C-alpha cells in the first residue's frame, strides 16, 4: 500500500500533530553546562574564540551557576584554570586548588539543587600541557600511562572530598576508570559516580576549549592517547573496558561529527546512560554563523541538540545549555518558532497563518493577494529511534 492511500504529510499538517508523533524528546533535564573557573581572575574573562563564554572568578562562579539554574539547567561540569602550574600538575589534587574551592562554593550556595560534576585531568595544571606524567623515552618524551594513574585517583578523591557528585576522567589513560573507582571506594566515596570520557577522539574541534582552559600541549599532540577519528569499532572496545572498570555513565566526544559513534555505543550498551559532549568547536561554528546572519542560530542549535539526542545520547554537555533550556521552556524546538501571545505559532515575517478546515495549519501566504511562490511551511518531525530513555542526573569535558 502506497501513495495516494498513504500520505505522510497528514501527520505533519499541524504543530499539535507533529509534537504528538515526534520520536525524540529534549528538555533542560538532558543538558549539562560546562563552567570555567580561573583562580587568579578578578572579574569574568571573556573567551575570544567562544563568544558568550567566560572564565569566572572563584568569588563569582556561584552567581553564574545560579543564573544557569534559573534557566532550568541543574547540572554543571566544572573546569579549573590554576594560577600555578608544574610538571606534575600538583594543583590538580591540591585540596585548596581551584576546582576544589569552586565545588565547595557551589555546594554551599546551591545545596542539593544542583548536580556538580568535575573534570578529572592534568592538562590545565601541567607546564607541558599533557594529560598525564611525561617521561623520556628513546628519542622523545611520552605520557607514561601507568605512572599517571595514581595521580588521577588523587584528583578524583580531592574532588569528592570537596563535594562533587560526579567525577569525569578525560585523560584517556588506559585503566583510569578502574583506578578512580578503587580510589573513591577506598576513601569511602562509594556513591560518587564516574562519567567516563570513554570515546574521546583526537579532534580539531577542541581548539577553542584549549584557549578557554589554557591547556594546549607545549610539544607534540595527544594522538597517542586520544582516539583516531577514522575509527568507529574501536569505540566499542574503549566503552566496554570502562564498563568493566566501573563507569556509571559513558561518553562520546565530540558529538556532532560522531553521531554514528553515539548510535553504535548506545546500541551496544543500552542499559548504560550515554553522554555526548558538544565541544567548543561545534559551539563556535554555530555562534560565528549566527552572528553573521548566515543561519538562524536558535533553530540551528536546537536542531544540533535534537540530532545528538536522536543518535542516542541521554545527556548532552553543551555551552548552549542555558540558552537551549530557555528556548525549550518557551516551547521552541528545531521545527517550531516562538509562540505568539495567543499561544500559537508566530507567523513568518511578511506572511500570515490561515487555518485550514479542521484546524490544520495552512501554508504561509505572502502579502499581496497570495500571488507568486508560497513559502514552505517549517514542518518536519524530530525523527529518531524512539529509545526515549531517561538518564539519572549525569555529566562531562570539551
N, C-alpha and C positions, 0 to 999 in steps of 0.2 A: 504494500500500500504506500503510495507516494502522493506527490502533488497531482491534482488540486485538493485531494482529501486532507492531506497533511500540510498544514501551513504553520511553520514555526513562529512566524511573525505574530500570530494571535497571542502568544504568551508574552510578547514584548509590547503589546499595544497600550499599556498604561504603567505608570510608575508603581502602582499598588501590585499589579500582577508581576512585574519584574522583581520587586522586592520579595514577593511570596515564593517565587521559584528560584531565587538566587542560590547557588550551590556553595558559596563561600561567605563566611561571616568575618567581620573585622570590627573590633571595638577597642577602646582605650586599655582594657584589661590585657590585651595582647602585646602592648607596647612597653619597651624598656628605654629609658632616657639616659644616655651617657652624660656624665658631668666631669669636667676637668677642674682640678684644684691645684693652684700654684702656691707653693709655700711662701715665697717672698713677694707675692703681689700685694699691693696696697689698694688696688681698685681692679675692677674687671678688665682683663686684657683681651681685646678682640683678636680672633684668629683670622688673619688676612685671607687665607685660602678657603675659609669656611664662613662666609658671611652670615652673621647672626649667632655664631658660636663664640663663646668666651672661655678664658681660663679664669676661675673665680678665686678670690682670696679666701683664706680659711674662715675669716670672720663673716663672710657674706654668702658662703655656699648654702647655708640653710635657707636664705631668702630666695635663692634661685630654685631650690628644691620645693619650697612652698608654692612658688608661682607655678611650677610644673604640676604639682599636686592639685592645685585649684583647677587645672585643665582636665583632670581625671586620670593622670598617669601616676601610679603609685609604686613604681619600681625604678630604681636608679642603679647605674653601673658607674662606680667611682674610679677615676684615673688620677694619679698624683704626679706632679712635676716638682721634684725636690729642689731645695736651694743648693744642695751639695751632692756631688757625685764622686764615686771612686771605682776602682777596678772590680770590687766585689759587690757593688750595689748595696752597701750596708744600710743605707737609708730605707731600703725597701722593707726590711724587717725590724727597723727601729720602732720600739713601742711608742715613741714620740714622733714618728715620721708623719709625713703629710697626709697619707691616706688614713692612717690610724687616728689622727686627730680629727680629720674630716668626718670619719664614721662616728666617732663619739659625739661630735657636734650635731650631726644629723639625727642620731638616735635620741639625744637629749631634746632637740627641738621638735622632732616628728613623732617620737614614741613608736607605737606599733602601727601607725597609719601608713607606713611605707615599708617596702622590702628593699633592703640595702645589699647591693652586690658589689664586689670589688674585683678589679683586675689583678691577677697574680702573675707578675713578670718582673724582669730586671732591666729591660732595655732603657727605660727612662732614668734609671738610677746608676747606670754604669758609665764610665768615661768613654768606653769603646762603643756603647750603644747596641750591644748584642744582648740576646735574651738569656744569657747564662754566663758561666765562668769560662774564660778563654784560656787556652794553653798553647804552648809552642809545639807544633808538630813538625814532621820532616818538610822543611822548606816554607812553612807558613803557620799562621795562627788558626786555631779552630775552636769551636764551642765544645767543651768537654761535657757530654751529656750526663754521665754518672756523677761527676763532681758537682753538677748543678742541682741535682735532685734534693739533697738535704736543705739547700737554701730555699727552694720552693716550699718545702714543708714548713720552714720557719716563717716565711712570709704569710702563708695561709693561716697559721696559728695566731700570728700577731693581729691579723685582720679579724679573726673570730673573737679574740680577746677584746677587741675594740667594740664589737657588737654587730659585725657583718652577719647577715642571714645566709648569703651565698658567696662562695669564692669561685673565681673563674680563671683557671690557669690557661694562659695564652701562649706559652713559650714553645709549644710543640716538641718538648723534650720527650723521648721515649720513656714510659714508666712514670710520668709526672703525676697522673691521676692517682695511681696506687700509692705513691709516696705521700701525697697530700692527704688521702683518706686515712692512712696509718697515722700520720702526724696529728690530724684532727682528733681521731679516736683516742689516741694515747693521751692527748691533752684534755679529754673529757668533752669534746665538741662533736658528739655523735650525731646531733641534729642539724649541724651546719651542712648545707647542700654544696655539691660540686657541679658547676656548669662548665663542662669541658669544651675548650676550643678543639673539638675532635678533628674537624676537617678544615684546616686553615691553609689557604693557598698563598704561595709567594706571588702576591698580586701587585700590579702597578697602581691599583685603586687605593692604596694606603697612603699615597703621597701627602695629602692634606693633613691626615692624622699625625704624621711624623713631625709636621710643623707645630701642630697643636700640643703634642706631648713631648716635643724636643727629644725624639727617640730614634733619629736616623743613625744607622751604623757608621762608625768612623772609618771602617775599612771593610772591604768585601760586601757581601749581601747575606740574605737569610735563606738562600735556596738549598742549603744543606740540611735544614730542619723544617722549613715550610714546604707544602706540597707543590708538585709540578702542575701547572694549570692544564696540561694536556691529559691528565689522568682523572678518571672517574671511579673505576672499580677499586682503586687504592683507597678511596674514601671509606668503603665498607670495612676494609681491614683496620683503618685507624679508629673508626667508630666502634667496631667490635672489641678492640683492645681496651678502649675507655669503658665500655660496658663491663667487661670482665674485671677491670680495676676498681669499679665502684662509682662511676659517674652517675649522677642523678638526672642531668639534662645534657643532651648532646647539642652540638652547634656546627653550622656551616658558615664559613666566612671567606670571601664576600658573599653577598646574596644574589643580586640581580644577574651577574654573569654566570652564576652557578645554580640556576633554577633546576636544571636536570639533576644535579647532585643532591639538592634538597629532596627532590622526589625519590631518588633511589635509596637515600639514607632513611627517609620516613617509611618507605615500603619495607625495608629490611628490618627496621626496629620500631614497629608500630606502637609498642607499649612504652616507649621512652619519649618524653617530651623533647621536641626539637626546636632549638632557637636558630635564628638566622640573623647575621649581622649585616645590615645595610650600611656599608662602610663610608668613610669620609669622601672618597672619590665619587661614589654614587650621589651623595648629598650635594657635593659641589657642582657636579654636572647639571643637575636639575636647577639649582639656585642660579647658576650662570645663565642658563637658557631662559629661566623665568624672569630674571632681572632685565634681560634684553628683549623681552616680549616675544621670544621665539616659540613659546608654548604656554599654556595655561598651567602655571606651577601647581596650583591647588589640585586640579584634576589629575595632573601627571603624577604628583607624589602619592595620591590615593591609588591610582592605577598600579604604580610600582608596588605599594604595600599589599594590595589585593593579589597581585601576581605572586608575591613571595608567600603569602598565606595560602593561596591556591596550590602552590607547588608542594606544600606540606608542612610549613613552619607553624608551630604552635605559639611561638613568641618571636617578636621582631625587635631587635635593637636598632634604633634609628635616631638620628639627630633631629628628625622632623617630629618626634613623638608628641610634644605639646601642641604643635600646630595641627598635626593629624587628628589628635584627640578632639581639639576644638571643632574641626570640620565635621568629624563624625557626630559630635554632640549636636551640631546644627542640622543634622540629617543629611549630610553630604555623603556621596560615595563617588566612585570613578565615573558613574554614569548618571549622576543626578546633580543638578545645580543647587544653589542656595534656595531655601524655602521662601516663598513670598510671605507678606504679612498676614495673608489668609490661610497660611499653612500648606499651600500648594507649591508647585514648581514655578520658579520665576521664569517669565517668558524671555526668549533670547532678544538681544538688542535689535531694534528695527522690526520686530515681528510681534505676533500675538498668538496666544494659545486658544484655539476654538475647540470646545468639546464636541466630540462626535456623539451620535446617538448611542445610548447605552453607557455613557460616562467615560468612554475611552478618549485618549488624547489625540488631537489632530496634529498633522504636520504643521510647523510654524509657517504662517502666511506672511510673505513680505508686505510692507506697506505699498499702497498704490493699487489696490483692487485685485491683488493676487496674481498679477501678470508676471511672467518670467519664471525662471527656475526656482523651485522651492528648496529651502534649506533642509538638509537631512536632520531628522529628529535624533537627539543624542541618546539613542536606546542601546540595547545590548544587555547581556546578562553578565554577571560577575564570574561566570564559568568556574568549574572546579571539579574536584574529585570526591567532594562530599564527605570528607573524613570528619569535619566539624568537631575536632577534639578540643576539649577544654584542658589546658595545662594548669598545673599548680603554679603559684607565683614563681615564674622563672627569671632569668637574667643574662650579660656578656661584654667584646672589645673591637674597635675598628677604625 
